[in-house]
Amino acid sequence: MFAKVFLNAKEEREILQGFPWVFDNEISHFKHRADEKSEWKNETLAECSVPDGSAVEVCTKAGGFLGTGILNKKSKIAVRLISSEHADKVFEDISDFWEKRILAAYNHRQLYYSDTDSYRLVFGEADLIPGFICERFCSEEGKVFLVVQFLAMACDVFRDEILKALKKVCKPDGIFEKDDEAVREKEGLPLTSGWLDGKNFDTKITILENEVRLCVDVEGGQKTGYFLDQKFNREQIKRFCHGKKVLDTFTHTGAFGLNAFKAGAREVTSVDISEEAVAMVNNNIKLNKAEKVMKAVCADVFDLLKKYEADGEKFDVIILDPPAFTKSAKNIQKAYGGYKEINLRAMRLLNEGGILVTCSCSHFFDSNTFYDMIVHAAMDSHKRVQILEKRGAGPDHPLLAGYPKSEYLKCAICVVR
């Protein structure tokens, strides 16, 4: 028997629009029974005896069915919805249920990517597998490696079924689990990392993206080792870089800078504050034989932009791809100041008619706020800005209608005069 979760009055609106979470403060009470012969029992969230990881049916205050989800009382997100069908239907064949989800995600990517491409295979809630991330990396030798993250109990309880489906659909040479993210602790899950199934491979994989060779460190790199979401944005900047002097900031692996090099830039400087990242960039520069054109600099971008301005340095193209300056709604104003500062300084460093490629990967810093920031940065730098393109993440990071968090990446290509 599946327990029922009743929401407080009028809390169902977002779920009906597609939002896949139920927060703990939205729950009125639970109703469940041990078996068909037992009486139904009402409990508050604090009293609830339903075990974490159990499937529950979410209902409106009046009892209208909304969907099936997985309960986790340890998390502020008390229920993550996995289906709009009733639980008994979902669990008729749970292995088949997850295989269909994985296959659907895989088939969507096949419309945009080839077998030799690397891409995000599963994007959590946006691919209807809450909390689960899967990157597909194809090495230059043609081997396929998956990097998986089970970031919520809602997917962790189905790890066997999900991994089985991935092996059947993708036939990978190896699967690396990178579950060392602190968010797992908030879900009451242990941290772990390593190759699965007793297979061990080098955790540094060389991939090809936009004709650029890139060494991806799936173990030591940020997140899953590489940010695949910017692939098409990196390709797009090539049209602006031939014969130009390019500054690539917050570079991580040097990918934007290397795309500029491939486009025929005359000079590329890639900057990151991390010594490990700069070592990776230098390795990637060598992989692409870009030493005569491209250099890596270890520096704080904020400080370096100030220094360049003081020294009268100028560039034709500047790329700003910082990490998320805010991971909570309460810090938006502080983040606004940070984004505005680097943008206005970049605008001052550009030659007349120069190109600014500016990004934000914080979903809290929404699109309206992002483009408002560009306006104010232009005002304070006394520049006129033409926005040529408003871009986002690639099609391997689909947007789930009703779930704003899935629309996290903003990328604007601008002319600065």
Residue pairs with C-beta under 8 A, 6 or more apart in sequence:
1 32
1 33
1 34
1 35
1 36
2 32
2 54
2 55
2 56
2 57
2 68
2 87
2 88
3 30
3 31
3 32
3 50
3 54
3 56
3 57
3 71
4 30
4 31
4 32
4 56
4 57
4 58
4 59
5 22
5 27
5 30
5 56
5 57
5 58
5 59
5 69
5 71
5 78
5 79
6 27
6 28
6 29
6 30
6 31
6 59
6 60
6 61
6 63
7 22
7 26
7 27
7 28
7 58
7 59
7 60
7 61
7 66
8 26
8 27
8 28
8 61
9 28
9 61
10 61
11 22
11 26
11 61
12 60
12 61
12 64
12 66
14 402
15 22
15 58
15 66
15 67
15 81
16 66
17 401
17 402
18 400
18 401
18 402
18 403
19 402
19 403
20 80
20 81
20 125
20 128
20 130
20 400
20 403
21 77
21 79
21 80
21 81
21 125
21 130
22 58
22 69
22 77
22 78
22 79
22 80
22 81
23 76
23 77
23 78
24 45
24 73
24 75
24 76
24 77
24 78
26 78
27 45
27 78
27 79
28 61
29 42
29 43
29 44
29 45
30 42
30 43
30 44
30 45
30 48
30 50
30 56
31 40
31 41
31 42
31 43
32 40
32 41
32 43
32 49
32 50
33 39
33 40
33 41
43 49
45 73
45 78
48 71
48 73
50 56
50 71
51 71
52 71
52 72
52 73
52 74
52 153
52 188
53 70
53 71
53 72
53 153
53 156
53 157
54 70
54 71
55 68
55 69
55 70
55 71
55 82
55 87
55 90
55 91
56 68
56 69
56 70
56 71
56 79
56 87
57 65
57 67
57 68
57 69
57 86
57 87
58 65
58 66
58 67
58 68
58 69
58 79
58 81
59 65
59 66
60 66
65 86
66 81
66 84
67 81
67 82
67 83
67 84
67 85
68 81
68 82
68 83
68 84
68 85
68 86
68 87
68 90
69 79
69 80
69 81
69 82
69 154
70 79
70 80
70 82
70 130
70 153
70 154
70 157
71 78
71 79
72 78
72 79
72 80
72 152
72 153
72 154
72 187
72 188
74 153
74 186
74 187
74 188
75 152
75 153
75 186
75 187
75 188
76 186
77 152
80 125
80 130
80 131
80 152
80 153
80 154
81 130
82 90
82 128
82 129
82 130
82 154
83 89
83 90
83 97
83 128
90 97
91 97
94 158
94 161
95 161
95 164
95 165
97 161
98 129
98 158
98 161
98 162
98 165
99 161
99 164
99 165
99 168
99 169
101 127
101 128
101 129
101 165
102 121
102 122
102 129
102 162
102 165
102 166
102 169
103 165
103 169
104 127
104 128
105 121
105 122
105 123
105 127
105 129
106 121
106 169
106 170
108 395
108 398
109 119
109 121
109 136
109 395
109 396
111 395
112 119
112 394
112 395
112 396
113 119
113 396
115 138
116 138
116 142
116 208
117 138
117 209
118 135
118 136
118 137
118 138
118 207
118 209
118 216
118 226
118 228
119 135
119 136
119 228
119 231
119 394
119 396
120 133
120 134
120 135
120 136
120 228
120 229
120 394
120 396
120 397
121 134
121 135
121 136
121 146
121 166
121 170
121 396
122 129
122 132
122 133
122 134
123 133
123 396
123 397
123 398
123 406
124 130
124 131
124 132
124 133
124 151
125 131
125 400
125 403
125 405
125 406
126 397
126 398
126 399
126 400
126 403
126 406
127 398
128 400
129 155
129 162
130 152
130 154
130 155
131 150
131 151
131 152
131 153
131 154
131 155
131 156
131 187
132 148
132 149
132 150
132 151
132 152
132 155
132 162
133 148
133 149
133 151
133 224
134 146
134 147
134 148
134 149
134 166
135 146
135 147
135 224
135 225
135 226
135 228
136 144
136 145
136 146
136 170
136 172
137 144
137 145
137 146
137 147
137 205
137 207
137 216
137 218
137 225
137 226
138 144
138 145
138 207
138 208
139 145
139 205
139 206
139 207
140 206
140 207
140 208
140 213
143 173
143 174
144 170
144 171
144 172
144 173
145 172
145 173
145 174
145 175
145 176
145 201
145 205
145 218
146 166
146 170
146 172
146 174
146 175
146 176
147 175
147 176
147 177
147 178
147 218
147 224
147 225
148 163
148 166
148 175
148 176
148 177
148 178
148 179
149 177
149 178
149 179
149 181
149 224
150 156
150 159
150 162
150 177
150 179
150 184
150 189
151 179
151 181
151 183
151 184
151 187
152 183
152 187
153 187
153 188
153 189
155 162
156 187
156 189
163 175
163 196
166 172
166 175
167 175
173 201
174 195
174 196
174 197
174 199
174 201
175 195
175 196
175 197
176 193
176 194
176 195
176 196
176 201
176 203
176 218
176 219
177 192
177 193
177 194
177 195
177 196
178 193
178 218
178 219
178 224
178 225
179 189
179 191
179 192
179 193
180 191
180 192
180 193
181 191
182 191
184 190
184 191
185 191
193 219
195 201
203 217
203 218
203 219
203 220
204 215
204 216
204 217
204 218
205 215
205 216
205 218
205 225
206 213
206 214
206 215
206 216
206 287
207 213
207 214
207 216
207 226
208 214
209 231
209 234
209 255
210 231
210 234
210 235
210 238
210 259
210 262
211 262
212 234
212 255
212 258
212 259
212 262
212 284
212 288
213 284
213 287
213 288
214 226
214 253
214 254
214 255
214 258
214 284
214 287
215 253
215 280
215 283
215 284
215 287
216 225
216 226
216 253
217 225
217 280
218 224
218 225
219 225
220 276
221 252
221 253
221 280
222 252
222 323
226 253
226 255
227 252
227 255
228 394
228 396
229 361
229 393
229 394
229 396
229 397
229 409
230 255
230 256
230 321
230 359
230 393
230 394
230 409
230 411
231 394
232 391
232 394
233 357
233 359
233 391
233 394
233 411
234 255
234 256
234 259
235 259
236 389
236 391
236 413
237 256
237 259
237 260
237 263
237 317
237 319
237 355
237 357
237 413
238 259
238 260
238 262
238 263
239 263
240 263
240 317
240 355
240 413
241 259
241 260
241 263
241 264
241 265
241 317
242 263
242 264
242 265
243 264
243 265
243 266
244 260
244 265
244 266
244 316
244 317
244 355
245 265
245 266
245 267
245 314
245 315
245 316
245 317
246 257
246 260
246 265
246 267
246 268
246 269
246 315
246 316
246 317
246 318
246 319
247 269
247 271
247 308
247 315
247 317
247 318
247 319
247 346
247 349
248 254
248 256
248 257
248 260
248 268
248 269
248 270
248 271
248 319
248 321
249 270
249 271
249 301
249 304
249 305
249 318
249 319
249 320
249 321
249 322
249 342
249 346
250 271
250 272
250 301
250 320
250 321
250 322
250 323
251 257
251 270
251 271
251 272
251 277
251 281
251 296
251 321
252 272
252 277
252 280
252 321
253 277
253 280
253 281
253 284
254 270
254 280
254 281
254 284
254 285
254 294
254 296
255 284
256 270
256 319
256 321
256 357
257 268
257 269
257 270
257 281
257 294
257 319
258 268
258 284
258 285
258 288
258 290
258 294
260 268
260 317
260 319
261 268
261 288
261 290
261 293
261 294
262 288
265 293
265 317
266 293
267 293
267 294
268 290
268 293
268 294
268 295
269 294
269 295
269 297
270 281
270 294
270 295
270 296
270 297
271 296
271 297
271 298
271 299
271 301
271 304
272 278
272 281
272 296
272 297
272 298
273 298
273 299
273 300
273 301
274 298
275 298
278 296
278 297
278 298
281 296
282 296
285 291
285 294
285 295
285 296
297 304
301 322
301 342
302 338
302 341
302 342
305 342
305 345
305 346
305 349
306 345
308 349
309 345
309 348
309 349
313 349
314 349
314 350
314 351
315 349
315 350
315 351
315 354
316 350
316 351
316 354
316 355
317 350
317 354
317 355
317 356
317 357
318 346
318 349
318 350
318 354
318 355
318 356
318 357
319 357
319 358
319 359
320 342
320 343
320 346
320 356
320 357
320 358
320 359
321 357
321 359
321 361
322 338
322 339
322 342
322 359
322 360
322 361
323 361
324 335
324 360
324 361
324 362
324 364
324 365
325 331
325 334
325 335
325 338
325 339
325 360
325 362
325 365
326 332
326 334
326 335
326 362
326 364
326 365
327 362
327 364
328 364
329 364
331 364
332 364
332 365
332 369
335 362
335 364
335 365
336 365
336 369
336 373
339 360
339 365
339 370
339 373
339 377
340 373
340 376
340 377
340 380
343 356
343 358
343 373
343 374
343 377
344 377
344 378
344 380
344 381
345 381
346 356
346 358
347 356
347 377
347 378
347 381
347 383
347 385
347 416
348 381
348 383
350 356
350 416
352 417
353 415
353 416
353 417
354 415
354 416
355 413
355 414
355 415
355 416
356 385
356 412
356 413
356 414
356 415
356 416
357 411
357 412
357 413
357 414
358 374
358 411
358 412
358 414
359 409
359 410
359 411
359 412
360 370
360 409
360 410
361 408
361 409
361 410
362 408
363 404
363 405
363 406
363 407
363 408
365 410
366 404
366 407
367 390
367 407
367 410
370 410
370 412
371 387
371 390
371 410
371 412
374 385
374 387
374 412
374 414
375 385
378 384
378 385
378 416
383 416
383 417
384 416
384 417
385 414
385 415
385 416
385 417
386 414
386 415
386 417
387 412
387 413
387 414
388 413
388 414
388 415
389 411
389 412
389 413
390 410
390 411
390 412
391 410
391 411
391 412
391 413
392 399
392 407
392 409
392 410
392 411
393 408
393 409
397 406
397 409
398 406
399 406
399 407
400 406
